[in-house]
Amino acid sequence: MKIEQIYTGCLAQGAYYIESEGEAAIIDPLREIDPYLKTAKESGAKIKYIFETHFHADFVSGHLTLSKETGAPIVYGPTAEPSFDAIIAKDQQEFKLGKITIVALHTPGHTMESTTYLLRDENGRDHAIFSGDTLFLGDVGRPDLAQKAAHMTQEELAGTLFDSLRNKIMPLADDVIVYPAHGAGSACGKNMMKETVDTLGNQKKMNYALRADMTRDEFIDEVTDGLLPPPQYFPLNVKMNKEGYEDIDKVLERGTRALTPEAFEAAANETGAIVLDVRHQDEFAKGHVPRSIFIGLDGSFAPWVGALVADVKQPILLVTPEGREEETITRLSRVGFDHTLGFLKGGIEAWKAAGKEADTVDSINAEELKELMEEKEEVPVYDVRKESEYQAEHVENANLTPLDYINDHLSEFPEKETFYVHCAGGYRSMIASSILKSRGIHNLVDVAGGFADIKKAGIPVTDYVCPTTLK
């Protein structure tokens, strides 16, 4: 028996390759299927099943492409109603894979079709669960994403999740291994651990939602407390996973068209495409296509695109580091952004060489900000980190304008006075700066190095409050 977790840090997502006696199964595959095909080929195995734990909201699954390529059926749990052919498993239905057995445990609550897959070894012993978004390490799936589809309140879904955990998962042995669909950084939960594999016994000790003495009402209150609105692209991804999508090969063919500066500019004007610049923030600051949006590849790229661009049908034109065009398009497609029209051939250097206007972002380091704050009585500082980060510790008198909701705060920025934007390390503040500039707000200065450098420079900050004590 072989179990391989294929973890993608950008999405904090775990897909799984399971193999026994030359037969393989994939659980929750990503859009690009080559890694699964390669692993099976190297092992001389045939992919027999593709298991989906639920209709994912935070990424587009590779189930349809993988099924088309291998002929393997797609398996969902009870109540799932996809628009394509699939096996809709009954609760406790068994699927043989070589010498092992995979059992579908219907565990509704995160969504109503949510299913946990229990793996039993060749001796019939419970070995592991692939819990999808039902059970995370340190947390459980948020119960508010399926409200409209299920015609239930988040409280009703949370109560259903409580029953699923108590009746289907917690009775399993403590040595059963838990393989979740997501880890820390995913928007599908609130408080996940950084680890990606654990035992169920340890989760019973560590996970607040699995407390033995917890009442149903306590569970509902704690699981629904502090839920922020989900990213706008989530329901659009659910729709694609449920109804189908364009083959990724076609998406890549369209998106990897190299456009001259003239063709690039014409495409932007004619299609209403946004220009997405995915280089490093320092490169973006030095020069970029006016009104382009920065979201760097070397950060939490896909989730930020989903949160800030939101509409998966939005046409996109790319400015990328040389040689990373296909990577960019692939990572966009993971979260459903399939309408990339091409990239700027030769990058910003070609744009400038063609005599076209370029914009910049003014930037200072933390030491310079400190000197400025010592000279002037009031220096407007805007913190674009999350509210929890701000509450834990922030620059004295700084304004909170979280990047996730930057468009809701546009009226709060000074119209003429220069103001200073920072995040934790410089990535998010450059995203915020690009969005503000695209909205016509240019009187900003980015603080390079963010809050980490601000603290090192000795700029006065509030007393630290441990985030775990904050509600």
VENJOBEL-V832599 format. One record per run of one state. SS is the DSSP state (H for helix, E for strand, C for the rest). FROM is the first residue (numbers start at 1). LEN is the number of residues. Records with the same first field share a line. If there is no record, write none. Layout:
BEGIN
SS->FROM-LEN  FROM-LEN
END
This chain:
BEGIN
C->1-1  9-4  21-2  28-2  31-3  44-2  52-9  62-1  71-2  77-10  89-5  98-2  107-8  121-5  133-2  136-4  141-6  151-3  170-7  181-1  183-15  207-1  211-5  225-9  244-4  256-2  260-1  272-2  278-3  287-1  290-3  295-6  309-7  320-5  335-5  345-2  354-4  360-3  365-1  376-5  384-3  393-2  396-3  401-2  413-6  423-4  439-5  448-2  458-3  462-5  470-2
E->2-7  13-8  23-5  30-1  46-6  61-1  73-4  87-2  94-4  100-7  115-6  126-7  135-1  140-1  177-4  182-1  198-2  258-2  274-4  288-2  293-2  316-4  340-5  358-2  363-2  381-3  395-1  399-2  419-4  444-4  461-1
H->34-10  63-8  147-4  154-16  200-7  208-3  216-9  234-10  248-8  261-11  281-6  301-8  325-10  347-7  366-10  387-6  403-10  427-12  450-8  467-3
END
